[in-house]
Amino acid sequence: MPKKSFILVLLLCFSSIIAFAQETPTGTEQPEQEKPFFSFALGIALGYDSFGGTEGYQKLALKPDFGFGEFGIGLELTLHYRFVDGELEVRREDWVPEGDRTFWDLYLPIFRYIRYGQKGKPLYAKLGSIDDMTLGNGYIMANYSNSLFMPETRIIGFNFDLDGQLFDFPLFGLETVIGNVAALDVIGARLYLRPLVFFDIPVFRYLMLGATFVVDRQPFRYVTDAYALGEGFTDPDSELAQAFGIDFRQPLLTEAPVTLALYGDVVWLNGGKAIGGMTGFGGKLIDLFIYNFQFRVNGENFIPVYFDATYDISRAVKYPLVENGDAPAYLGWYASIGAEIFEVFTIQIGLDGPFQEVDSADPDNYLNYPHLRGVLTLKPGLIPGLSADFIYDKTMLGRHDGFFADLFYPEGAVISVKVNYQFGPAVITLLYDIRYVPDGTGNPWVVTSGLESSVVIPF
């Protein structure tokens, strides 16, 4: 089948490039401490998962992890079960392909990850969950995640980054992403150049130019055909969402206490049916605060950051707006501020919106209103054994009761919470996720949660 062949080619290319990298000296800094070439650890987890807020199952999971130099492989074998009238019942959906879920959807997630290197290094590759993927300046894809349906469904994606610095030739680089290897729906790549890197020109030698292309082969993947028909699409499987953009980034100040860079993008959606662009600046203050500001000029029906953090649950709303919407052009803005405090506490808040109402004739158009995304991370150290991640993503601010009141209004909100508490080799983990799924079939709110205790045994 074409899909299987494509996956095989990707994995073969992945293995070949890594083999080359292991034989080629990079000339970069050495690791801080010598690590053993081979490592192995086994995690055993017991817990409880709730699916859709209505079904609950006990969980038993084995999580072996293997390390081979820069390689890392993590597996997860999970059994969801419960006792009904004294008889053992195993969750059928985990093992039997039904409906739109294929063999690959069910069994690829056994691989939690296959990884080489670390993000930000000249060579990085990972097969597994994607939590925060950004291409370039992020005007096409920013904070993209394929893990919105966990713990009910684990989706396996793929990242591959290659920078010419690996070969002492920093003229070019490549970033790629596949949102779902089993479905091959969201596929994107960015090629970038440093055209002046070999010229001894202060500041301008760091200029970066890039081109990004992202496509979604299944924009109606997570909704019913009836929903797509209601939006005027008679053959939803044949629809294709796509974005192409060119970008630049020019660092101006590169030394602490203040760094500053100018950047900008021009983006075409669905072959030019919607066009938009932005320019902005950002950097770091006193090695503590990260800041960004953008001025946006968006044409009719244009959606900035089309592939965003909640794309998997909003793609069926975005696509009809670009294809046959009637939202007028508008000027917009984006601002963000973040800070890392004592290396244990990180917070980042981003807010974007229009300078004026985008479409007064359609008050339900979410482009009319500001959008907030907040991320709070607590690392181990502030409270012994405790770490946590909190994410709050909210659209439609000001639609109902005003900006501040709507911060707590549930429509357009996605809430994700992950809390870990470790004592010795044991870890207790709480997962909680609330999301809005506009599928037109009734209650759009889906709640999933999980609680597990696990023990990691190193060998």
Secondary structure, DSSP 4 states (H G I P E B T S, - for coil): -HHHHHHHHHHHHHHHHHHHHHHS----PPPSS---SEEEEEEEEEEEEEETTTEEEEEEEEEEEEEETTEEEEE-EEEEEEEETTEEEE-GGGTS--TT--HHHHHGGGEEEEEES-TTSSEEEEEE--S-B--TTSSSBSSB-S-TTTTT----EEEEEEEGGGGT-TTEEEEEEES-TTTT-EEEEEEEE-TTTTS--TTGGG-EEEEEEEEES-TTTTS-HHHHHHTT-S-GGG--EEEEEEEEEEEEE-STTEEEEEEEEEEEEGGGTEEEEEEEEEEEETTTEEEEEEEEEE-TT--SSSB-TTHHHHHHHHHHHHHH--PPPEEEEEEEEEEEETTTEEEEEEEEEESS-S-TT-TT-GGGS-EEEEEEEE-TTSSTTEEEEEEEEE--TTSSS-HHHHTT--TTEEEEEEEEEEETTEEEEEEEEEEE---SSS--EEEEEEEEEEEEEE-
